[in-house]
Amino acid sequence: MVNGRCRMHGGKAKGAQKGNRHAFKHGRYTAEHIAERRHFAELLREMRGFIDEVDGKE
């Protein structure tokens, strides 16, 4: 909220504390998983560019 308070409870909305293991369920947002997704996205971009190059689209 604009005033920095939770609209439902009225307390300060600071988010989860650092190291909050209760919010950690699947690891989708860990640094390792984010880096892995970026790596695979880069590989896909390279493959698409290679395919376009072979097909003569570029």
N, C-alpha and C positions, 0 to 999 in steps of 0.2 A: 504494500500500500504506500501511498505518497508520504504518509506520516511515519513510516518505518515500523508500523505495528501490524500484527497479524489481524486480518479482518474478522477471523472467527473467534480468536481467543484474547486479543488485545495485548499480547506480550510482544516483546521485541522479536522480530523475525530475522535471525542471524543464519539460519540454515543448520545443517548437521555439523557437529563438531569435527575437528580434524581427527582422523584415525577412527571414525565411527564404524565399527565392524558390523553393527546391526543393519546398516544400509547396504552392505556388500553381499549381493546374492549370486551374481552370475559372472562377474569379472568383465563385463562388456566395456566398462569405462576405465579399466586399468591402463596404465601407460604402455604395457606390453601389447595389449590387445589393440589399442589405438594405433600403435606403430605397425603392427601386423596388417591392419586394414589399410593403412596408407601405403604400405609396401605392395600389397596385392592390387590396389587401385593404380599404382604407378606401373606395375607389370601389365595390367589390362590396357592402359593408355599406350604403352609401348607396342603391345601386340596389335592393337587397332591401327596404329600408325604404320606398322610393318605390313599389315594386310592391305591398307590403302596404297602403300608404296608398291606392292607387288601387283595390285589390280590396276595401277596406273592412274589412280584418282588424284594424286598430288602432282 
